[in-house]
Amino acid sequence: LFGKSRLMELIQRASIRAPKELGKNILHELRNFSAESHFSDDMTLMILQRTQ
């Protein structure tokens, strides 16, 4: 299981990146973790950026 803690670690390590880059990094890590280049089910990833 990839898990919430692993996801939070990824987000914290990449907190300076733009949202688009963060999304690419998360998907890359998920593919590496699952050893699959294609997922058999739908996946949704939403990244929000707070502005002042």
Backbone bond lengths (Angstrom), bond angles and torsions (degrees), N, CA, C in turn:
res aa  C-N    CA-C-N  psi(-1)  N-CA   C-N-CA  omega(-1)  CA-C   N-CA-C  phi
1 L - - - 1.453 - - 1.519 109.24 -
2 F 1.309 116.88 129.17 1.464 121.38 -179.37 1.520 109.72 -63.75
3 G 1.307 117.38 -50.20 1.454 123.00 169.66 1.518 116.62 82.11
4 K 1.321 113.14 156.01 1.462 121.84 -178.91 1.528 111.34 -64.81
5 S 1.323 117.39 -40.81 1.466 119.67 -177.39 1.531 111.22 -64.85
6 R 1.317 117.75 -38.60 1.468 120.73 178.16 1.533 110.22 -66.78
7 L 1.328 116.63 -40.40 1.458 120.72 177.85 1.524 110.69 -63.95
8 M 1.318 117.29 -44.62 1.466 120.98 179.11 1.527 111.06 -62.13
9 E 1.309 117.31 -38.18 1.464 121.25 177.71 1.530 110.49 -62.52
10 L 1.318 117.00 -43.30 1.464 121.28 177.27 1.521 111.38 -60.53
11 I 1.315 116.19 -44.54 1.462 121.15 -178.84 1.520 110.52 -64.61
12 Q 1.315 117.42 -43.51 1.464 120.70 -179.53 1.525 111.62 -65.72
13 R 1.318 117.54 -39.30 1.471 120.46 179.30 1.519 111.89 -67.13
14 A 1.318 117.77 -28.93 1.463 122.09 -174.86 1.517 112.45 -111.06
15 S 1.310 118.21 24.29 1.466 121.22 -172.53 1.524 113.63 -63.95
16 I 1.318 118.45 -18.55 1.462 120.70 -178.88 1.531 111.28 -86.05
17 R 1.297 117.77 -18.91 1.466 121.68 -176.23 1.522 112.32 -69.65
18 A 1.320 113.80 158.42 1.459 120.62 173.83 1.525 108.53 -68.21
19 P 1.334 118.10 152.51 1.467 120.99 -178.96 1.527 113.59 -53.68
20 K 1.324 117.59 -40.20 1.469 120.42 -179.65 1.529 110.72 -62.86
21 E 1.324 117.07 -42.31 1.466 121.18 178.68 1.525 111.30 -66.95
22 L 1.312 116.83 -38.60 1.462 120.90 177.31 1.527 110.13 -61.25
23 G 1.328 116.65 -44.45 1.461 120.74 178.24 1.516 112.48 -60.50
24 K 1.327 116.54 -43.98 1.467 120.34 177.97 1.520 110.82 -61.91
25 N 1.332 116.44 -40.98 1.460 120.87 -179.74 1.531 111.35 -65.26
26 I 1.320 117.37 -42.60 1.466 121.21 179.38 1.529 110.21 -62.79
27 L 1.330 116.99 -46.10 1.468 120.12 179.15 1.525 111.29 -63.24
28 H 1.316 116.71 -39.35 1.467 120.81 177.36 1.530 110.61 -60.72
29 E 1.325 116.55 -46.16 1.468 120.79 -179.89 1.529 111.70 -65.63
30 L 1.331 117.34 -37.57 1.468 120.59 176.77 1.524 111.15 -63.26
31 R 1.326 116.05 -42.36 1.471 119.51 178.80 1.524 110.84 -64.84
32 N 1.327 116.67 -41.61 1.469 119.82 177.50 1.521 111.14 -62.95
33 F 1.313 116.74 -41.51 1.458 121.82 -178.84 1.523 111.21 -64.84
34 S 1.323 116.10 -42.26 1.467 119.86 -175.96 1.526 112.75 -88.01
35 A 1.317 116.95 -10.16 1.471 122.05 -177.27 1.528 111.44 59.04
36 E 1.314 116.54 27.65 1.466 122.28 178.55 1.525 109.05 -123.94
37 S 1.309 116.97 139.64 1.459 119.82 174.72 1.528 110.93 -92.62
38 H 1.333 115.64 -13.96 1.462 120.92 179.57 1.526 108.55 -134.92
39 F 1.327 116.10 132.45 1.463 120.54 179.15 1.523 109.15 -95.46
40 S 1.322 116.39 140.69 1.461 120.97 -176.09 1.525 112.90 -79.70
41 D 1.310 117.60 -8.55 1.459 121.31 179.92 1.526 108.72 -126.21
42 D 1.322 115.59 162.97 1.463 120.32 177.77 1.522 110.55 -64.79
43 M 1.320 114.94 151.53 1.455 120.19 176.79 1.528 107.72 -138.55
44 T 1.305 116.43 135.26 1.453 121.53 177.10 1.514 108.48 -121.65
45 L 1.313 115.91 132.50 1.454 122.17 177.87 1.519 107.11 -131.29
46 M 1.311 116.79 118.80 1.455 121.38 -179.86 1.521 108.03 -120.52
47 I 1.316 115.80 124.77 1.457 121.70 179.51 1.519 107.42 -119.81
48 L 1.309 116.10 126.62 1.460 121.74 -179.97 1.518 109.44 -107.29
49 Q 1.322 115.45 143.06 1.452 120.50 176.14 1.520 108.00 -118.30
50 R 1.301 115.01 124.65 1.465 120.04 179.36 1.519 108.70 -84.16
51 T 1.316 116.01 133.47 1.461 120.92 176.24 1.517 108.62 -117.88
52 Q 1.278 115.08 155.96 1.476 120.13 -178.57 1.505 110.99 -82.13
